[in-house]
Amino acid sequence: MELLAVEAAGRGMPVRAAEEPGLAGPAYWYGGPVAGARLAGRLGFALLEPADGWLAELPGEFTGRQVRAGTVADAWALDQPTFVKPPRDKSFPADVYTDGSRLSALDPATPVLLSDVVTFAAEYRLFLLDGCIAAASRYAVFGRLDPHPLGTDRADRATAVEIAEFADRLAAAAGHTLPSAVVVDVGQLLDPYRAGHRWAVVEANMAWFSHAYAADPARVLDVVLRAAGPREHMRPQDLEFERH
């Protein structure tokens, strides 16, 4: 957040905390969904986000695993290890759940995504603008946080090319199902039956509530400004993706 604030200030944009009194719009937002939803009307910004069931509706060629949309009530009925996560907000920890007992305190109607348990060798965050990668960063290796700029050495450049090709295929097939400014996380999905990996989508997120990791903050900010900017600047194709 600090790097984005420095970049915004460098562009002549005043940076204010959500708790600061006397805030006035029109404004842009970078922060949590609860405060964002509370301030959106007063400050005149629109928050763009992917649909809850977006990942579950993607063709299998892009997910590499079975993913379905459900509710906490469905998670309570689990009889085998399943990866369970909230679709957007971080209302509970995304994790492998052997049954639903650890989610017993949640509202049974709370939406969730349930997927096969898989292993991602490395995961990358893509900040997309109009279906193209504006900024990217590795953020995890075998599930452990390990940010690293993408494309800074020879081996990494080959990975960057593979990611770009995968992102292009995804945009061609499903770009119309995402807002024009969004974050999509992708990863190297290990195949247990053969050597090597395949690229797959990990999840989609709101750009205005996503860590930049080691991505270029200037280009990340470009995406955030589109994803959470003044409502009067919102593009017609993004109307269906506004958070309400």
Helices and strands as residue ranges (DSSP letters): H 2-10, H 33-43, E 45-47, H 54-57, H 60-63, E 67-71, H 72-76, E 82-85, E 95-97, G 101-103, E 111-115, E 120-129, E 132-141, E 144-149, H 154-174, G 175-177, E 181-190, E 197-205, G 207-209, H 217-227, E 228-230, G 231-233, G 236-241
